């Protein structure tokens, strides 16, 4: 799973433009998950949300991301990257508009489902476009750049949470308004992007392309056998297990700090910022090594931090201090052994006309796993927070 090709020094401007506008899917994905975790707490008093409502809404968001990824990845392989990620962003804007204007619980449910479906469809399609438009030897670097934007999405959500959490329901609306503005700007700028040339060429040549001794093309049966099946299973299990912890702590970090550690929403948001400087540095470092064999040594370093970080509150008890240590360890280890390496592997292991479909399957598996767990997470946290962290230990 490594690449021996050293990354060239320069990246063409057009490739960076694609990486930025495609990578904004990761920004909006992270911002949606984290903002929803805070917004539901802020909506709770005014709309009378119960712990089960919060769990159900969080689960539906994640389930929407799963179904959207499955459909969007497949449609991106069949119809083209640009067409799919333009339509899904329009739908995402509709979902956000419902959340901004929500005056009752049904509007929250509708907005969460629509936004989740749309954003889920955007992720595999956008990542495939970034990889396919990247220069030779730069694919890992530009795909890894999306993880930098993912961290940026978390930071943006946390910063706005800190600014607006004292405003109650209005603060929740402003959190979603921030994403609505970002989505509209990205939608306008994406219209300048062209379709993936690699995808066009692969569509023109199918079904005569050979991949590891098997006919390629876009038929899903090729993902159900041989090396491609092994790659789907391996990347799906890796992403699913790792993301269960990341998604849970991302969505419910505010809940844990407020309801378990006994701090305020504002304080929880400010504390959440502590891990991001090291996370940003880690993401930049990973970009530099993503196309080099040394990335596996950095992967081992990140894995140790992720496993050790979740062990701290289990060994020393749950407190404000141990939760902070866990957040810092996750912030530093995540760029090297988290979602970024999964994204790079997913571009390297699958042929062009199955790249989106394969990612859609593994993302859907991961999100469904997280959605099922999110439904019961608040109840588990309320009953036994140590059990929750133990379950999520990597």
Number of C-alpha atoms within 10 A of each C-alpha: 11 15 16 10 12 15 21 11 8 8 15 9 9 12 18 17 16 25 26 21 19 28 27 27 28 29 26 27 23 25 26 25 24 26 27 26 26 26 27 22 22 24 24 17 12 11 15 11 18 13 18 14 17 25 25 20 26 32 26 24 28 31 27 26 32 29 23 28 33 25 22 31 34 27 20 28 25 18 13 21 27 21 15 23 27 16 14 22 22 15 17 27 23 16 26 27 18 20 28 23 15 20 14 14 16 10 16 21 20 19 24 27 23 25 28 29 27 28 29 33 32 33 27 36 30 29 30 29 30 29 30 22 22 22 16 14 18 24 23 29 23 28 31 34 25 27 28 24 23 25 23 21 25 25 24 22 28 27 18 19 29 21 16 21 25 15 13 16 22 16 22 27 22 21 28 25 17 17 25 21 13 15 21 15 12 18 19 10 12 19 11 11 13 13 15 19 12 16 24 14 11 19 19 10 12 14 13 12 14 12 13 10 7 13 14 24 22 21 15 14 11 17 22 13 13 11 15 20 14 13 19 21 17 14 22 23 15 18 23 23 16 22 22 23 21 21 23 22 21 22 24 25 20 28 24 22 22 18 16 17 18 13 15 16 22 19 15 24 23 15 19 24 18 16 19 20 15 17 23 21 15 20 26 18 16 27 26 19 21 31 24 19 15 14 22 17 12 19 18 13 16 23 21 14 21 27 17 18 25 24 19 19 22 17 10 10 14 17 15 18 14 20 22 20 19 21 24 24 23 28 28 24 27 26 29 31 26 21 19 25 25 20 22 22 17 26 24 16 16 21 21 24 25 24 28 33 28 31 29 30 24 27 27 26 21 26 28 22 19 25 27 17 20 28 21 18 25 26 16 16 18 14 12 12 22 16 13 21 21 14 12 21 19 19
